[in-house]
C-alpha cells in the first residue's frame, strides 16, 4: 500500500470513527498498519489507534500501539514525531495509573531539543504530568503543571487544551476540598464548549458535565448533580466511552449515597467497579471501594453479606496492586464469610452471590448452581442426601 492509498484509508477510518462506527474504523486502520510501507502514514495511523483505544478504555492496547509508534518515530528520525510518540506513551501510562512512568516520559518530552511541535504539544505534556502528580497526591507539583498547561493554552489560543485543563483543575480542587473552585473550573470548561466547541467532539461537553456533577454533589446540590451526570452518561453511552461511563456510574452512586438511598447506591458502585477493573483504572477501583465503605459506615453495622462484598472488593484491589500479604488476608476472610453464610455451591465449591449465575433451591433449602445440578444428574441433595424431587421441580 503506497502513500496516497494509505492517506485515503486513514481518512476513511476517521470518517467512520467520527460517525461512531468505531469497530469498522479500527479494522480499516489495522489493515493500513499491516499493508502500508509508508512510514509517515504508519505513524499517523498509530496515533489514530492510540486515541481510539484511549476513548474506548482499552488502555493496554493503547500502550501497545504507543510503543510501536515510538519505534516508527525513531525510524523517521524526526524530533517532532518522537515528541508526539513519547506523549502518547505518557498518556497510556497515565490511563493505567502508572503515574511514576507517566512523569518520567513527560520529562523525556520536555527534555527533547526544540521542535516545531513543542509549542503545540508542550501544554498537553504539562497537563499529563499534572494529572500524574494529582494521582500521586503531590498537589503542589500538580497545580504547578496545570498552571503551566493553562499558560500554553492561552499563549496559543488553544481552547480545547484550556477546556481539558479546567476539568483537571476541577478534580484538583475537589480533592483539596475547595468545592466552589471545584465547580468554577468545569463551568468554565462548559462555557468554552458552548463558545468554541461547535466542531469539537461531544466528549468535551460530556467531560465538563461530569466534573460539574461531581462538584454539585460535593456542594449538596444533588438535583443539579444528577442532571449533569445524566447528560454526561447519555453522551458516554452514545459514543461507547467506557471510562466515562464508569466515572458517571461512580458519581450516580455517590449522589444516591448522599441522598441516603444506599440500596440504589450499592449496585452502581458494583457496576463502576466492574468497568474500572475491566479497563485497568486502579485509582477508580479505589474510589469505588471507598464509596462502598462509606455506605457500610452509614448503615452503622456490617451484615455478613456486606462483609463478603467488602472482602471480595478488597481482594480485587490488592490483587491488581500485587500486594500478596494483604491479598491472602482478604481471601481467607472471604472464604470464612462464605462458610459462615453457606453461600457456596456444594457441587463445584464456588461461592454464590459473587457474580450473576442461575441458581436452584432444593426442597431442603440448600442452593446450588443450576448447571451443576443438571450436570450431576442426582435425584437427592448433594449436601444432605434428601430427595430433591417434588411436584413441579425441574
C-alpha positions in Angstrom: 0.0 0.0 0.0 1.6 3.3 -1.2 1.5 6.8 0.3 -1.7 8.0 -1.5 -3.7 4.9 -0.7 -2.5 5.0 2.9 -3.7 8.6 3.2 -7.1 7.7 1.7 -7.6 4.7 4.0 -6.7 6.8 7.1 -9.3 9.4 6.1 -11.9 6.7 5.5 -11.2 5.4 9.1 -11.5 8.9 10.5 -14.9 9.4 8.8 -16.1 6.0 10.2 -14.8 6.9 13.7 -16.5 10.3 13.7 -19.8 8.7 12.8 -19.5 6.3 15.8 -18.6 3.3 13.7 -15.6 2.7 15.9 -15.0 -1.1 15.2 -15.1 -0.5 11.4 -12.7 2.3 11.8 -10.3 0.1 13.8 -10.5 -2.6 11.1 -9.5 0.0 8.4 -6.6 1.4 10.4 -5.4 -2.1 11.4 -5.4 -3.1 7.7 -3.3 0.0 6.9 -0.8 -0.9 9.6 -0.5 -4.4 8.2 -0.1 -3.4 4.5 1.3 0.1 4.3 5.0 0.7 3.6 4.7 4.5 4.1 6.4 5.3 7.4 4.7 8.7 7.9 1.3 7.1 7.1 2.0 4.3 9.6 3.0 6.8 12.3 -0.3 8.7 11.7 -2.5 5.6 11.8 -0.8 4.5 15.0 -1.8 7.9 16.5 -5.4 7.2 15.5 -5.3 3.8 17.1 -3.8 5.2 20.3 -6.6 7.8 20.5 -9.4 5.4 19.7 -8.3 2.8 22.2 -7.9 5.5 24.8 -11.5 6.7 24.4 -12.8 3.1 24.4 -10.9 2.3 27.7 -8.7 -0.3 26.1 -5.6 1.1 27.8 -3.3 -1.9 27.4 -3.9 -1.9 23.6 -3.3 1.9 23.7 0.0 1.3 25.4 1.0 -1.4 22.8 0.4 1.0 19.8 2.2 3.8 21.6 5.3 1.6 21.9 5.2 0.7 18.2 4.7 4.4 17.4 7.9 5.3 19.2 9.8 2.7 17.1 8.3 4.2 13.9 9.3 7.8 15.0 12.9 6.6 15.5 12.9 5.2 12.0 11.7 8.5 10.7 14.5 10.3 12.6 12.2 13.3 13.3 12.1 15.1 16.7 8.5 16.2 16.2 7.3 12.7 15.7 9.4 11.5 18.7 7.8 14.1 20.9 4.3 13.1 19.9 5.0 9.4 20.4 6.5 9.9 23.9 3.5 12.0 24.8 1.2 9.1 23.8 3.3 6.7 25.8 3.0 9.1 28.8 -0.8 9.2 28.4 -1.1 5.5 28.1 0.7 5.0 31.4 -1.4 7.8 32.9 -4.6 5.9 32.0 -3.2 2.7 33.5 -2.4 4.7 36.7 1.4 4.1 36.2 1.9 7.7 37.4 5.7 7.5 38.0 6.2 6.2 34.4 3.9 9.0 33.1 6.1 11.6 34.8 9.3 10.0 33.5 8.0 10.0 29.9 6.7 13.6 30.3 10.2 14.7 31.4 11.6 12.9 28.4 9.3 15.0 26.2 10.3 18.2 27.9 14.0 17.3 27.5 13.9 16.8 23.8 15.6 19.6 21.7 13.3 22.4 20.4 10.8 21.2 17.9 8.0 22.7 15.8 5.5 20.6 17.7 6.9 21.7 21.1 4.8 24.8 21.3 1.7 22.8 20.3 2.2 19.8 22.5 4.1 21.3 25.4 0.8 22.2 27.1 -0.5 18.6 26.7 2.7 17.3 28.2 2.3 19.6 31.2 -1.4 18.5 31.6 -0.5 14.8 31.6 2.2 15.4 34.1 -0.2 17.4 36.3 -2.7 14.5 36.2 0.0 12.1 37.2 1.1 14.3 40.1 -2.6 14.6 41.2 -2.9 10.8 41.0 0.1 10.5 43.4 -1.4 13.3 45.6 1.6 15.6 45.0 -0.6 18.6 45.0 1.9 21.5 44.7 3.6 20.0 41.6 0.2 19.1 40.1 -1.0 22.7 40.4 2.3 23.9 39.0 1.9 21.7 36.0 -1.8 22.6 35.4 -0.9 26.3 35.6 1.9 25.8 33.1 -0.5 23.9 30.8 -3.0 26.8 31.1 -0.4 29.3 30.0 0.4 27.2 27.0 -3.3 27.2 26.1 -3.7 31.0 26.5 -0.5 31.7 24.6 -1.5 29.5 21.7 -5.3 30.2 21.7 -5.9 26.5 22.3 -9.4 26.4 23.7 -9.5 22.6 23.6 -6.5 22.3 25.8 -7.9 25.0 28.2 -11.1 23.0 28.5 -9.2 19.9 29.5 -7.0 21.8 32.0 -10.1 23.3 33.6 -11.6 19.9 34.1 -8.4 18.6 35.7 -8.4 21.7 37.9 -11.9 20.8 38.9 -10.6 17.4 40.1 -7.7 19.1 41.9 -9.9 21.4 43.9 -12.4 18.6 44.6 -9.6 16.6 46.2 -8.3 19.5 48.3 -12.0 20.3 49.3 -12.4 23.8 47.8 -15.8 22.9 46.3 -16.5 26.4 44.9 -13.4 26.3 42.7 -14.2 22.6 42.0 -17.4 23.9 40.4 -15.9 27.1 38.9 -13.4 25.4 36.6 -15.6 22.7 35.0 -18.3 25.5 34.5 -15.5 27.4 32.7 -14.9 24.3 30.6 -18.6 24.1 29.7 -18.5 27.8 28.7 -15.6 27.1 26.4 -17.5 24.2 24.8 -20.5 26.4 24.2 -18.5 29.3 22.8 -15.9 27.4 20.7 -16.9 23.8 20.6 -19.2 23.7 17.5 -16.8 21.4 15.6 -15.4 19.6 18.7 -16.1 16.1 19.8 -19.0 15.7 22.2 -16.6 14.2 24.7 -15.6 17.7 25.7 -19.1 18.5 26.7 -19.5 15.2 28.4 -16.3 15.7 30.3 -17.2 19.1 31.6 -20.7 17.9 32.6 -19.3 15.0 34.6 -16.9 17.3 36.6 -19.7 19.7 37.2 -21.8 16.8 38.6 -19.0 15.9 41.0 -18.7 19.5 42.3 -22.5 19.9 42.6 -22.7 16.7 44.6 -20.0 17.8 47.0 -21.8 21.2 47.4 -25.0 19.3 48.3 -26.8 20.4 45.2 -27.9 16.9 44.3 -30.6 17.7 41.7 -28.1 19.7 39.6 -25.5 16.9 40.1 -28.0 14.3 38.8 -28.9 16.4 35.8 -25.3 17.0 34.8 -24.3 13.3 35.3 -27.3 12.1 33.3 -26.3 14.3 30.3 -22.7 13.1 30.6 -23.7 9.5 30.7 -26.0 9.9 27.7 -23.1 11.1 25.6 -20.8 8.4 27.0 -23.3 5.7 26.0 -23.8 7.1 22.6 -20.0 7.1 21.9 -19.2 3.8 23.7 -16.9 5.7 26.1 -16.4 3.1 28.8 -14.1 5.1 31.0 -16.6 8.0 31.2 -19.4 5.5 31.8 -17.6 4.1 34.8 -17.0 7.6 36.2 -20.7 8.5 35.7 -21.8 5.3 37.5 -19.5 6.2 40.4 -20.9 9.7 40.5 -24.5 8.3 40.4 -23.6 6.0 43.3 -22.2 8.9 45.3 -25.3 11.0 44.6 -27.6 8.2 45.8 -25.4 7.7 48.9 -25.7 11.4 49.7 -29.4 11.1 49.5 -29.3 8.2 51.9 -30.5 5.7 49.3 -27.9 3.1 49.9 -29.8 0.2 48.2 -29.6 2.2 44.9 -26.0 3.2 45.5 -24.6 -0.3 46.0 -25.3 -1.8 42.6 -23.9 1.4 40.9 -20.7 1.1 42.8 -20.6 -2.6 41.8 -21.1 -1.6 38.1 -18.5 1.1 38.3 -16.0 -1.3 39.9 -16.6 -3.8 37.2 -15.8 -1.4 34.4 -12.8 0.1 36.3 -11.4 -3.4 36.7 -12.0 -4.2 33.1 -10.2 -1.1 31.7 -7.4 -1.2 34.3 -8.2 2.0 36.2 -6.8 1.2 39.6 -7.5 4.6 41.0 -11.1 4.3 40.0 -11.3 0.9 41.7 -10.1 2.5 45.0 -12.7 5.3 44.7 -15.5 2.7 44.2 -14.3 0.7 47.1 -14.2 3.9 49.3 -17.8 4.7 48.3 -18.9 1.2 49.2 -17.1 1.5 52.6 -18.9 4.9 53.2 -22.2 3.2 52.6 -21.5 0.5 55.1 -20.4 3.1 57.6 -23.8 4.8 57.0 -25.5 1.5 57.8 -23.8 1.5 61.2 -23.2 -2.2 61.1 -22.0 -4.7 58.5 -24.1 -7.8 57.9 -22.5 -10.9 56.7 -23.3 -10.3 53.0 -21.8 -6.8 53.2 -18.6 -8.3 54.8 -18.5 -10.8 52.0 -18.6 -8.0 49.4 -16.0 -5.9 51.3 -13.5 -8.8 51.3 -14.3 -9.5 47.6 -13.7 -5.9 46.6 -10.6 -5.7 48.7 -9.2 -8.9 47.2 -9.6 -7.4 43.7 -7.8 -4.2 44.7 -4.9 -5.9 46.4 -4.6 -8.4 43.5 -4.3 -5.6 40.9 -1.6 -3.9 43.1 0.3 -7.1 43.6 0.2 -6.8 47.4 0.3 -10.5 48.3 0.1 -10.4 52.1 -3.0 -8.2 52.1 -4.5 -10.3 49.3 -4.1 -13.5 51.2 -5.7 -12.0 54.4 -8.8 -10.9 52.5 -9.0 -14.2 50.6 -9.0 -16.1 53.9 -11.7 -13.8 55.4 -13.8 -14.1 52.2 -13.8 -17.8 52.4 -14.6 -17.7 56.1 -17.6 -15.5 55.3 -18.7 -17.9 52.6 -18.5 -20.8 55.0 -20.5 -18.9 57.7 -23.3 -17.8 55.3 -23.2 -21.2 53.5 -23.2 -19.2 50.2 -21.3 -21.7 48.2 -22.3 -24.5 45.8 -21.8 -27.9 47.3 -21.0 -29.4 43.9 -18.4 -27.1 42.4 -17.3 -25.3 45.6 -17.6 -21.9 44.0 -19.1 -19.0 46.0 -22.7 -17.9 45.4 -23.6 -14.2 45.2 -20.3 -13.0 43.9 -21.5 -12.8 40.3 -24.6 -13.3 38.3 -25.5 -17.0 37.9 -28.6 -19.2 37.6 -29.4 -20.9 40.9 -31.7 -23.7 42.1 -33.1 -24.1 45.6 -34.0 -27.7 46.6 -36.8 -28.7 49.0 -34.3 -28.9 51.8 -33.4 -25.2 51.1 -29.8 -25.9 50.0 -28.9 -23.8 47.0 -26.7 -24.9 44.0 -25.8 -23.7 40.6 -28.4 -24.9 38.2 -25.8 -26.1 35.7 -24.1 -28.1 38.5 -27.3 -29.9 39.3 -28.1 -30.6 35.7 -24.6 -32.0 35.1 -24.6 -34.0 38.3 -27.8 -35.9 37.5 -28.5 -36.9 41.1 -32.1 -37.2 42.5 -31.0 -36.3 46.0 -29.4 -33.2 47.6 -25.6 -33.5 47.4 -25.4 -31.8 50.9 -27.9 -33.7 53.0 -28.9 -36.5 50.6 -32.6 -35.7 51.0 -34.7 -36.4 47.9 -34.7 -33.4 45.5 -37.8 -34.5 43.6 -41.1 -32.8 44.3 -44.1 -31.8 42.1 -43.1 -29.1 39.7 -39.3 -29.4 40.5 -37.1 -29.2 37.4 
